[in-house]
Amino acid sequence: MSTPTQYSFELKEVATALIKAQNIHEGKWWVAFEFLLGTGLLGGQVGSPDAFPGGFFTIRRITLAQAAVEPPPPQHLVVDAAVVNPEPRRIRSKARS
C-alpha cells in the first residue's frame, strides 16, 4: 500500500486544529486568509511578444479569528471552541482532617 502524499482539510477542520493547538476553550472562531496581490508582465521577458500584463494572488498567512465581527462570517465556517475543545475538568482533592 502506498503512503499518502497529500491530505485535504475543510476550513472547519483547520479551525478546529488551530483552536486545539492554541488551547482555546471558549468563543466562536473561523479561519481567515491574508492575500497579497502582485502584478507585472507575465508569460515572457519584458519586450517579448509573449509577455502580457497580469496579476497573481499569494496567501501571506492564515489567521484564526473570533467570529464576533460585523458583518458576521458565514455560520457554516464558524467553530465553537467550547464544543470542539472543552475545558478539561479539574480534579478537586478533598482536604483530609
TORSEVEX-391703 format. One record per residue (C-alpha): residue number from 0; x, y, z. Coordinates in nm, 2 decimals, m for minus. Layout:
BEGIN
num: NUM; u: X; v: Y; w: Z
...
***
This chain:
BEGIN
num: 0; u: 0.00; v: 0.00; w: 0.00
num: 1; u: 0.14; v: 0.34; w: m0.09
num: 2; u: 0.20; v: 0.62; w: 0.15
num: 3; u: m0.03; v: 0.92; w: 0.11
num: 4; u: 0.14; v: 1.23; w: m0.04
num: 5; u: m0.14; v: 1.47; w: 0.02
num: 6; u: m0.41; v: 1.54; w: 0.27
num: 7; u: m0.71; v: 1.78; w: 0.23
num: 8; u: m0.90; v: 1.96; w: 0.51
num: 9; u: m1.22; v: 2.15; w: 0.52
num: 10; u: m1.19; v: 2.50; w: 0.66
num: 11; u: m1.38; v: 2.40; w: 0.98
num: 12; u: m1.12; v: 2.12; w: 1.03
num: 13; u: m0.84; v: 2.37; w: 1.00
num: 14; u: m1.02; v: 2.60; w: 1.25
num: 15; u: m1.07; v: 2.31; w: 1.49
num: 16; u: m0.70; v: 2.21; w: 1.47
num: 17; u: m0.58; v: 2.56; w: 1.53
num: 18; u: m0.82; v: 2.60; w: 1.83
num: 19; u: m0.68; v: 2.29; w: 1.99
num: 20; u: m0.32; v: 2.39; w: 1.91
num: 21; u: m0.37; v: 2.73; w: 2.08
num: 22; u: m0.56; v: 2.57; w: 2.37
num: 23; u: m0.87; v: 2.78; w: 2.32
num: 24; u: m1.17; v: 2.67; w: 2.52
num: 25; u: m1.44; v: 2.94; w: 2.45
num: 26; u: m1.57; v: 3.16; w: 2.18
num: 27; u: m1.66; v: 3.12; w: 1.82
num: 28; u: m1.38; v: 3.11; w: 1.57
num: 29; u: m1.32; v: 3.09; w: 1.20
num: 30; u: m1.02; v: 3.08; w: 0.96
num: 31; u: m0.94; v: 3.38; w: 0.75
num: 32; u: m0.67; v: 3.44; w: 0.49
num: 33; u: m0.45; v: 3.73; w: 0.42
num: 34; u: m0.38; v: 3.77; w: 0.05
num: 35; u: m0.12; v: 3.97; w: m0.14
num: 36; u: m0.18; v: 4.08; w: m0.49
num: 37; u: 0.11; v: 4.10; w: m0.73
num: 38; u: 0.11; v: 4.25; w: m1.08
num: 39; u: 0.35; v: 4.26; w: m1.36
num: 40; u: 0.44; v: 4.12; w: m1.70
num: 41; u: 0.37; v: 3.75; w: m1.71
num: 42; u: 0.44; v: 3.48; w: m1.96
num: 43; u: 0.77; v: 3.60; w: m2.10
num: 44; u: 1.05; v: 3.85; w: m2.07
num: 45; u: 1.00; v: 4.23; w: m2.09
num: 46; u: 0.97; v: 4.33; w: m2.46
num: 47; u: 0.88; v: 3.97; w: m2.56
num: 48; u: 0.55; v: 3.92; w: m2.76
num: 49; u: 0.47; v: 3.65; w: m2.51
num: 50; u: 0.46; v: 3.90; w: m2.21
num: 51; u: 0.12; v: 4.03; w: m2.10
num: 52; u: 0.02; v: 4.24; w: m1.80
num: 53; u: m0.12; v: 4.01; w: m1.54
num: 54; u: m0.18; v: 3.96; w: m1.17
num: 55; u: m0.15; v: 3.69; w: m0.91
num: 56; u: m0.25; v: 3.62; w: m0.56
num: 57; u: m0.04; v: 3.47; w: m0.28
num: 58; u: m0.16; v: 3.36; w: 0.06
num: 59; u: 0.06; v: 3.55; w: 0.31
num: 60; u: m0.09; v: 3.40; w: 0.63
num: 61; u: m0.38; v: 3.21; w: 0.78
num: 62; u: m0.55; v: 3.37; w: 1.07
num: 63; u: m0.77; v: 3.21; w: 1.34
num: 64; u: m1.02; v: 3.50; w: 1.41
num: 65; u: m1.31; v: 3.53; w: 1.65
num: 66; u: m1.64; v: 3.53; w: 1.47
num: 67; u: m1.77; v: 3.83; w: 1.67
num: 68; u: m1.72; v: 4.07; w: 1.38
num: 69; u: m1.95; v: 4.27; w: 1.16
num: 70; u: m2.07; v: 4.15; w: 0.92
num: 71; u: m2.07; v: 3.81; w: 1.07
num: 72; u: m1.89; v: 3.53; w: 0.88
num: 73; u: m2.10; v: 3.25; w: 0.72
num: 74; u: m2.21; v: 3.02; w: 1.00
num: 75; u: m2.11; v: 2.71; w: 0.82
num: 76; u: m1.74; v: 2.82; w: 0.86
num: 77; u: m1.77; v: 2.90; w: 1.24
num: 78; u: m1.64; v: 2.66; w: 1.50
num: 79; u: m1.74; v: 2.68; w: 1.87
num: 80; u: m1.43; v: 2.62; w: 2.08
num: 81; u: m1.64; v: 2.51; w: 2.38
num: 82; u: m1.77; v: 2.22; w: 2.17
num: 83; u: m1.45; v: 2.11; w: 1.98
num: 84; u: m1.21; v: 2.17; w: 2.27
num: 85; u: m1.39; v: 2.18; w: 2.60
num: 86; u: m1.20; v: 2.28; w: 2.91
num: 87; u: m1.07; v: 1.98; w: 3.10
num: 88; u: m1.24; v: 1.91; w: 3.43
num: 89; u: m1.03; v: 1.99; w: 3.73
num: 90; u: m0.99; v: 1.72; w: 3.99
num: 91; u: m1.06; v: 1.86; w: 4.33
num: 92; u: m0.89; v: 1.70; w: 4.62
num: 93; u: m1.08; v: 1.70; w: 4.94
num: 94; u: m0.89; v: 1.82; w: 5.24
num: 95; u: m0.85; v: 1.54; w: 5.49
num: 96; u: m0.88; v: 1.62; w: 5.86
***
